[in-house]
Amino acid sequence: MPRRRWLCVALFLVSLLTVVSPTADAQPPGPATGNARLLVDPTWPQKPESFTWGAMSGITVDAQDQVYLFNRSEPTVQVYRTDGTLVRTWSTANPSGTHHVRLDPEGNVWLTDFRSHVVEKHRPDGKLLLRLGEPGVPGCDGAHFHGPTDVAFLPGGDAFISDGYGNRRVAHFDGHGRFVKQWGEEGTAPGQFALPHSIAVDSNERLYVADRNNGRIQVFTPDGKLLAVWDDLMMPWGLAVTPDDQIWVCGSSRVRQPDGKGFQVAPPPDQLLVKLAPDGKVRLRIPLAAIADAPGKPGEVDWVHAVAVDSQGNLYLGDIQGKRAQKFSLHTQENRP
């Protein structure tokens, strides 16, 4: 074959490789920086036999590495040490409405109740300090919520509440619980929401919103300015940001409904744990073992809903269908050149 013809063929093949790219629903390769595996601690926590867990909707860790669990059974709030020892428990008014649990900069415990349409601030011992929203009365203003899901805080105490099951907004309150502003509406365009299911903030005061039913994470300033839309990662259910701005996301892959309209949410097609950089790049992507048969072996998850990280890098996952919390240690092996 003449040299000129060989050159044309080569250029044609290069052009094909350049044009071919993954679709919006394709999953990025992972992990991005190395291989990772999770090892479960089957002895954690040392739950009393008298406790029957419900859907484990929320998990968070305080500055002393005490792990707060928020579940749809009594007692709704349970606090354990990293060695599994039970520290304390207390209950909220409506166990069926538990969603995410968070801690503010002063160590107070904030709980979202998506059925009673309230967000509550408690002392670590359970004493109620503040209630936002009117119990049992849904609405979309500075005094009402409709299915609130999560809350994140700035260092000064300002709270940002993802109000997601009935409303499609983020509501901003100051450190005294006074309404400041809101943004967001239903839709698929940038800045709109299908279901803002979780919210977190990093050290640069960037707000990350898990827009779950749109299958994306949206990033905002505290004023509500849209900074980025990450729509090619996964279906995000829960968020956790570490002090060094590692963004952990639990959820599932994005799989479109048979009619092509929207994404499959329940049951989730698989179970995923992803670590992101603040620019949205995937650092680790860890497929999780789904429960094959009830009640599930240690390490298996079922509708993973919440994620938290302690100061040693241990990960805590909470399941909706699996109805339990589990502790995992992360083991990575960096790729060699």
Long-range contacts (C-beta under 8 A, 24 or more apart in sequence): 22-232, 24-231, 24-232, 25-232, 25-254, 25-255, 25-256, 26-232, 27-234, 27-253, 27-254, 27-285, 28-232, 28-233, 28-282, 28-285, 29-282, 29-285, 30-274, 30-282, 30-284, 30-285, 30-286, 31-275, 31-282, 31-283, 31-284, 31-285, 31-286, 31-332, 32-281, 32-282, 32-283, 32-284, 32-285, 33-283, 33-284, 33-332, 33-334, 33-335, 34-284, 34-332, 34-333, 34-334, 34-335, 35-332, 35-333, 35-335, 36-284, 36-286, 36-330, 36-331, 36-332, 36-333, 37-286, 37-330, 37-331, 38-273, 38-286, 38-288, 38-299, 38-315, 38-328, 38-329, 38-330, 38-331, 39-299, 39-328, 39-329, 39-331, 40-298, 40-299, 40-326, 40-327, 40-328, 41-84, 41-326, 41-327, 41-328, 41-329, 42-298, 42-299, 43-84, 44-80, 44-82, 44-83, 44-84, 44-326, 44-327, 45-69, 45-78, 45-80, 45-84, 45-85, 45-86, 45-325, 45-327, 46-80, 46-84, 46-85, 46-86, 47-78, 47-86, 48-86, 51-75, 51-78, 53-323, 53-324, 53-325, 54-95, 54-98, 54-323, 55-98, 55-305, 55-319, 55-320, 55-321, 55-323, 56-305, 56-306, 56-318, 56-319, 56-320, 56-322, 56-323, 56-324, 56-325, 57-98, 57-99, 57-100, 57-305, 57-306, 57-318, 57-320, 58-98, 58-99, 58-100, 58-101, 58-111, 58-112, 58-305, 58-306, 58-318, 59-101, 59-306, 59-307, 59-308, 59-316, 59-317, 59-318, 59-325, 60-100, 60-101, 60-102, 60-103, 60-240, 60-308, 61-308, 61-309, 61-310, 61-311, 61-316, 62-103, 62-107, 62-124, 63-107, 65-310, 65-311, 65-312, 67-308, 67-310, 67-316, 67-325, 67-327, 68-101, 68-103, 68-109, 69-101, 69-318, 69-325, 70-98, 70-99, 70-100, 70-101, 70-111, 70-306, 71-95, 71-98, 71-318, 71-323, 71-325, 72-96, 72-97, 72-98, 77-101, 77-109, 77-111, 77-122, 77-126, 79-124, 82-310, 82-312, 82-314, 82-327, 84-327, 88-124, 88-125, 88-126, 90-122, 90-125, 90-126, 91-126, 92-120, 93-135, 99-148, 99-149, 99-150, 100-149, 100-150, 100-151, 100-198, 100-238, 100-306, 102-150, 102-151, 102-152, 102-153, 104-153, 104-157, 104-159, 105-153, 105-155, 105-156, 105-157, 106-157, 110-151, 110-159, 112-148, 112-149, 112-150, 112-151, 112-161, 113-148, 114-147, 114-148, 114-149, 114-164, 114-165, 115-147, 117-144, 117-145, 117-146, 117-147, 117-148, 117-166, 118-145, 118-148, 119-145, 119-148, 119-151, 119-159, 119-161, 121-177, 130-177, 132-161, 132-173, 132-177, 138-166, 140-166, 140-167, 140-169, 141-179, 142-171, 142-179, 142-182, 143-179, 145-171, 149-195, 149-196, 149-197, 149-198, 149-199, 150-196, 150-197, 150-198, 150-199, 150-200, 150-239, 151-199, 152-199, 152-200, 152-201, 152-207, 153-201, 154-201, 154-205, 154-222, 158-222, 160-199, 160-201, 160-207, 160-222, 161-199, 162-196, 162-197, 162-198, 162-199, 162-209, 162-210, 163-196, 164-193, 164-195, 164-196, 164-197, 164-212, 165-195, 168-192, 168-193, 168-194, 168-195, 168-196, 169-193, 169-196, 170-196, 170-199, 170-207, 170-209, 170-220, 170-224, 172-222, 172-224, 181-224, 183-220, 183-224, 184-224, 188-214, 190-218, 190-226, 190-229, 191-218, 191-226, 193-218, 194-262, 197-236, 197-237, 197-238, 198-236, 198-237, 198-238, 198-239, 199-239, 200-239, 200-240, 200-241, 200-247, 201-241, 202-241, 202-245, 202-247, 202-278, 203-243, 203-244, 203-245, 204-245, 204-278, 206-278, 208-239, 208-241, 208-247, 210-236, 210-237, 210-238, 210-239, 210-249, 210-251, 211-236, 212-236, 212-237, 212-251, 212-265, 213-262, 213-263, 213-265, 214-263, 215-254, 215-263, 217-249, 217-276, 217-280, 219-280, 228-280, 230-276, 230-280, 233-274, 233-276, 233-280, 233-282, 234-272, 234-274, 235-263, 235-265, 235-268, 237-268, 237-303, 237-304, 237-305, 237-306, 238-304, 238-305, 238-306, 238-307, 238-318, 239-307, 240-307, 240-308, 240-309, 242-309, 245-277, 245-278, 246-275, 246-276, 246-277, 246-283, 246-309, 247-275, 247-276, 247-277, 247-278, 248-273, 248-274, 248-275, 248-276, 248-307, 248-309, 248-315, 249-273, 249-274, 249-275, 249-276, 249-307, 250-274, 250-304, 250-305, 250-306, 250-307, 250-317, 251-304, 266-303, 267-303, 267-321, 268-303, 271-301, 271-302, 271-303, 271-304, 273-304, 273-307, 273-315, 273-317, 284-332, 288-317, 291-321, 291-322, 295-322, 296-322, 296-324, 298-326, 299-326, 299-328, 301-326
